[in-house]
Amino acid sequence: MSVMPGSVAVPHNPPPRARLRSATRLAVCAAVPWFLCLWWGTSTVPVPAALPAVLILREDVYAAPRLAWDRLVGVVVGVALTTLVLHWLPPPSTASVTSTSVAASASFLAVLACGCAGMYLMYRGGAPNQQVLITALVIYATALPGYAWARLVESAVGIAAVVLLGPLLWPPDPYRQAAAGLDAYRGELDGFLDTVASRLAGGGPPTVTVPVVEAELWRRPQTALAS
């Protein structure tokens, strides 16, 4: 059982039933926005609507709103940067790309530089927002009229579906998981105290536990409380 501050503890290797639930949740959260965008007519192949389910959903479904917000902001910034660059520099065409024209190279380098800058300026959680650069490059490679708006709409629909449906489909029980973590902690603590008592009874040192492991054991209640 792993516990990280601010998240729900989940097993390292969930059982097959839990993995089946996760796969079904992902499939539903990807299919619903796909067919919504088809019905809406944003495009004939609304792949950006299905991607949020793959990139946002985790075992901790309660983290979906935070991850979804980061992704949505990254998409918006990537769309804005590429649209601004392509407004001043000509977008690539088949002729310009095959001839490696200066204009095509300049527009690509500008999009790349702006995407990297936006990605690292939006640092959060110890990592850059890669969605900025990914969106910028995808829109640059698909410089079709209306594509930037379609990608923005489809991403928003996919993100909304994940945030609204993800926590409702077989949600984990944080109280049951917390109780299981508490029971495991009690067992480890009882074993540790028994070891100390037996060593003291035999005239030996209280413990030979590695200091890092022992410190982690004493910090476990604070970590669980934060979770």
CORCORQUI-V293371 format. One record per residue. OMEGA is omega as a letter, one per 30 degrees, with the letter a starting at -180 (none if undefined). Layout:
BEGIN
omega=OMEGA
omega=OMEGA
END
This chain:
BEGIN
omega=l
omega=a
omega=l
omega=a
omega=l
omega=l
omega=l
omega=a
omega=l
omega=l
omega=l
omega=l
omega=a
omega=l
omega=a
omega=a
omega=l
omega=l
omega=l
omega=l
omega=l
omega=l
omega=l
omega=l
omega=a
omega=a
omega=a
omega=a
omega=l
omega=a
omega=a
omega=l
omega=l
omega=a
omega=l
omega=l
omega=l
omega=l
omega=l
omega=l
omega=l
omega=l
omega=a
omega=l
omega=a
omega=a
omega=l
omega=l
omega=a
omega=a
omega=a
omega=l
omega=a
omega=a
omega=a
omega=a
omega=l
omega=l
omega=l
omega=a
omega=a
omega=l
omega=a
omega=a
omega=a
omega=l
omega=l
omega=l
omega=l
omega=a
omega=a
omega=l
omega=l
omega=l
omega=a
omega=a
omega=l
omega=l
omega=a
omega=a
omega=a
omega=l
omega=l
omega=a
omega=a
omega=l
omega=a
omega=l
omega=a
omega=l
omega=a
omega=l
omega=a
omega=a
omega=a
omega=a
omega=a
omega=l
omega=a
omega=a
omega=l
omega=a
omega=a
omega=l
omega=a
omega=l
omega=l
omega=a
omega=l
omega=l
omega=l
omega=a
omega=l
omega=l
omega=l
omega=l
omega=l
omega=a
omega=a
omega=l
omega=a
omega=l
omega=l
omega=l
omega=l
omega=a
omega=l
omega=l
omega=a
omega=a
omega=l
omega=a
omega=l
omega=l
omega=a
omega=a
omega=l
omega=l
omega=l
omega=a
omega=a
omega=a
omega=l
omega=l
omega=l
omega=a
omega=a
omega=l
omega=l
omega=l
omega=l
omega=a
omega=a
omega=l
omega=l
omega=l
omega=l
omega=l
omega=l
omega=l
omega=a
omega=a
omega=a
omega=a
omega=a
omega=a
omega=a
omega=a
omega=a
omega=a
omega=l
omega=l
omega=a
omega=a
omega=l
omega=l
omega=l
omega=l
omega=l
omega=l
omega=l
omega=l
omega=l
omega=l
omega=l
omega=l
omega=l
omega=a
omega=l
omega=l
omega=l
omega=a
omega=l
omega=l
omega=l
omega=a
omega=a
omega=l
omega=l
omega=l
omega=l
omega=l
omega=l
omega=l
omega=a
omega=a
omega=l
omega=a
omega=l
omega=a
omega=a
omega=l
omega=l
omega=l
omega=l
omega=l
omega=a
omega=l
omega=a
omega=l
omega=l
omega=l
omega=l
omega=l
omega=l
omega=l
omega=none
END
